[in-house]
Amino acid sequence: MIRFLLASLLIAHGLIHVAIYAIPKQPGENALFDPGHSWILAGMNVAARPARTTAVTLAWVTAVVAALSGLVLKLGYFHPWLIIGLALDAGVIAGVVSEWPPSLF
């Protein structure tokens, strides 16, 4: 049970990066965090839309790298209990490769 909870937390942590950066900001909303604003990109005169695209892309890369390393780890130390984790990692990678859902890209 502890392993399942830990695996769930790690997967949620990887996907939370995507959720934080990919959720669209509602017009007129004062959000505490704006993925369209980066101090470093603003210093290079990058507009809000490309800055947001960069944030979303980096969030997906973070999720994929975490899923890929998790996939390698689970395959290297395979046990039948890890099948669900393998499926989740493969699902994250497949989702990013297929650019699903399209609204995030």
N, C-alpha and C positions, 0 to 999 in steps of 0.2 A: 504494500500500500504506500509506503514512504517513497519507494522508487517511482511509482506512478505519479504521485504528487510532485516530486522533484522534476520528473520529465515534463509534466504539464506546465509547471512554472517556467522551465527553460524554454519551452515552445512558445508560451504566452509572452515571455520576455522578448524573444526574437521577433514575434509578430507585432508587439506593441510599438516597436520602432516604426513599422509601416503605418499603423493606426495614427500615431502622433503626427506624422508628417503628411500623410495622404488625405486626411479628412479635409474636405474643402471648407474654407472660411465663408461664412454667410455674409452677403453684402450688408454693410452698415453695422456689423457686429464688432464689438471691441473684444477681440480675443486676447487672452494673456500671452499667447504664443502664436507667432505668425511665421510659418515655414517659408513665406515669400520674402522674408527679410533676414539677411545674413550680414553681419557687420563686415565680414571679410569680402563678400561679393559686392556689397554696397560700396565699399572702398574702391572696387574696380569698376564702378558704374554699371553693374549688372542690374537689369530691371527685375521687378518682383516676380513676374511669371517664370522667366528662366531660373531664378533663384529657387522658386518653389519646385520646379521640375528637377533641379539638382538635388534638393532635399529628399524628394520622393524617390529618386533613383538611388541615392545613397542608402535610404532606409531599406529598399528592396535588396540592395547588395548586401547589407548587413544581415537581413533575414536569410538570404540565399547562402551566404558564407556560413552562417550558424547552422542552417539545415544541411549543407554539404558536409561540414565537419562532423555533425551529428550522425549523418548517414554513414560516413567512413568509420566512425567510432563504433556504431552499432553493427556494421558488417564485420569489422575486425574482431569484435568480441561478441559474436552472434549468440543469442539465446532466444528460444521461441517467445519468451515474454516481450522481446523487443520488436515484434512484428508490427504492433500498432505505431510505435515510434518511427519505424522504417517507413510505414505508409504516410505518416504525417510529414516527415522530412521530404519524402518523394513528392507529396502533394504540394508543399511550399515551392519546391524547385520547379515542378511542372506548371504551377500557377504563374510564376515569374517568367518562365520561358515562353509561355503562351500569352503573356501580357493580360492575365485575367485578374480582376475584372477590368474591362477596357476603360471604365470611368476614371481609373487611377493613373492612366498613362496619357 
